[in-house]
């Protein structure tokens, strides 16, 4: 995939597309690489071609865990990255490479030029920000109103496969709770015949 294959770039004005082509920088980063930390000002917007990036909030106190906001997959954008780049304000979350990535970094100066000069880009950004904000509001609703066992089951089912390779600690970080709470809920679900638990994996018995 190259930049032209991103659907919204196909609607860009020729002058705008040429500017992006000439100023975007190709990047490739391995698992565990931090793209930016909470409090950083991001220097550009990532356009992802391959891999997965996790965006999360972390507690100020060590050991208090984290809450995953969302994952970025090829063709998607990061709201935190966008807002920090455009406004040059500190990022409100942290982003880390979850699966090795390849893509392009479009510098902040180029992004601001697009906002000023490209109606097509402005329309894309408004639509994208609205969609991503809706996802975050849904997460807030889950955190506020749903029981942890319901949230855990929801997360297991949306993975889209019967056997999920993960640990209790990883799930706890994603759902913003402790490993002990996740382990206790999983043991109860196993007794009810809903899941089977192994070392580093969980199998759904019922779909």
TAWOTA-V222054 format. One record per backbone hydrogen bond with DSSP energy under -1.0 kcal/mol. NH is the residue of the N-H (numbers start at 0). CO is the residue of the C=O. E is the energy in kcal/mol with one decimal. If there is no record, write none. Layout:
nh: [NH | NH]
co: [CO | CO]
e: [E | E]
This chain:
nh: [4 | 5 | 9 | 10 | 11 | 16 | 17 | 18 | 19 | 20 | 21 | 22 | 23 | 24 | 26 | 28 | 31 | 32 | 34 | 35 | 38 | 39 | 44 | 46 | 48 | 49 | 51 | 52 | 53 | 54 | 55 | 56 | 58 | 63 | 66 | 67 | 68 | 69 | 71 | 74 | 75 | 81 | 82 | 83 | 84 | 85 | 86 | 87 | 90 | 93 | 94 | 95 | 96 | 97 | 98 | 100 | 101 | 102 | 103 | 104 | 105 | 107 | 110 | 111 | 112 | 113 | 114 | 115 | 116 | 117 | 121 | 122 | 123 | 124 | 125 | 126 | 127 | 128 | 129 | 130 | 131 | 132 | 133 | 134 | 135 | 136 | 137 | 138 | 139 | 140 | 141 | 142 | 143 | 144 | 145 | 150 | 151 | 152 | 153 | 154 | 155 | 156 | 157 | 159 | 163 | 165 | 170 | 171 | 172 | 173 | 174 | 176 | 181 | 182 | 183 | 184 | 185 | 186 | 187 | 188 | 189 | 190 | 191 | 192 | 193 | 195 | 197 | 200 | 201 | 202 | 203 | 204 | 205]
co: [1 | 2 | 5 | 7 | 8 | 12 | 13 | 14 | 15 | 16 | 17 | 18 | 19 | 104 | 102 | 100 | 96 | 29 | 94 | 94 | 90 | 36 | 105 | 103 | 101 | 101 | 98 | 71 | 95 | 69 | 93 | 66 | 64 | 60 | 56 | 173 | 54 | 54 | 52 | 47 | 72 | 77 | 78 | 79 | 80 | 81 | 82 | 83 | 39 | 55 | 35 | 53 | 32 | 51 | 51 | 28 | 49 | 26 | 46 | 24 | 44 | 42 | 106 | 107 | 108 | 109 | 110 | 111 | 112 | 113 | 117 | 118 | 119 | 120 | 121 | 122 | 123 | 124 | 125 | 126 | 127 | 128 | 129 | 130 | 131 | 132 | 133 | 134 | 135 | 136 | 137 | 138 | 139 | 140 | 141 | 146 | 147 | 148 | 149 | 150 | 151 | 152 | 153 | 156 | 201 | 163 | 166 | 167 | 168 | 169 | 170 | 171 | 177 | 178 | 179 | 180 | 181 | 182 | 183 | 184 | 185 | 186 | 187 | 189 | 188 | 202 | 200 | 197 | 163 | 195 | 161 | 193 | 193]
e: [-2.0 | -1.5 | -1.0 | -1.1 | -1.1 | -2.6 | -2.2 | -1.7 | -2.1 | -2.4 | -1.9 | -1.4 | -2.2 | -2.3 | -2.8 | -1.7 | -2.7 | -1.7 | -2.2 | -1.1 | -2.2 | -2.6 | -2.4 | -3.2 | -2.8 | -2.2 | -1.5 | -2.1 | -2.9 | -2.5 | -2.8 | -2.8 | -1.9 | -1.8 | -2.5 | -1.2 | -2.5 | -1.4 | -3.1 | -2.1 | -2.5 | -2.3 | -2.7 | -2.3 | -2.3 | -2.7 | -2.3 | -1.9 | -4.0 | -2.9 | -2.4 | -2.5 | -2.6 | -2.4 | -2.0 | -2.3 | -1.7 | -2.1 | -2.3 | -3.0 | -2.6 | -2.3 | -2.1 | -2.6 | -1.8 | -2.4 | -2.3 | -1.8 | -2.0 | -2.9 | -2.1 | -2.4 | -1.9 | -2.5 | -2.2 | -2.1 | -2.7 | -2.8 | -1.9 | -2.0 | -2.6 | -2.3 | -1.7 | -1.5 | -1.9 | -2.4 | -1.8 | -1.9 | -2.4 | -2.2 | -2.1 | -2.7 | -2.2 | -2.7 | -1.7 | -2.2 | -2.6 | -2.1 | -2.6 | -2.4 | -2.4 | -2.5 | -2.2 | -1.4 | -3.0 | -1.0 | -2.1 | -2.3 | -2.0 | -2.1 | -2.6 | -2.5 | -1.7 | -2.7 | -2.3 | -2.2 | -2.6 | -2.2 | -1.8 | -2.4 | -2.3 | -2.0 | -1.6 | -1.2 | -2.5 | -2.5 | -2.5 | -1.1 | -1.9 | -3.0 | -3.0 | -3.2 | -1.1]
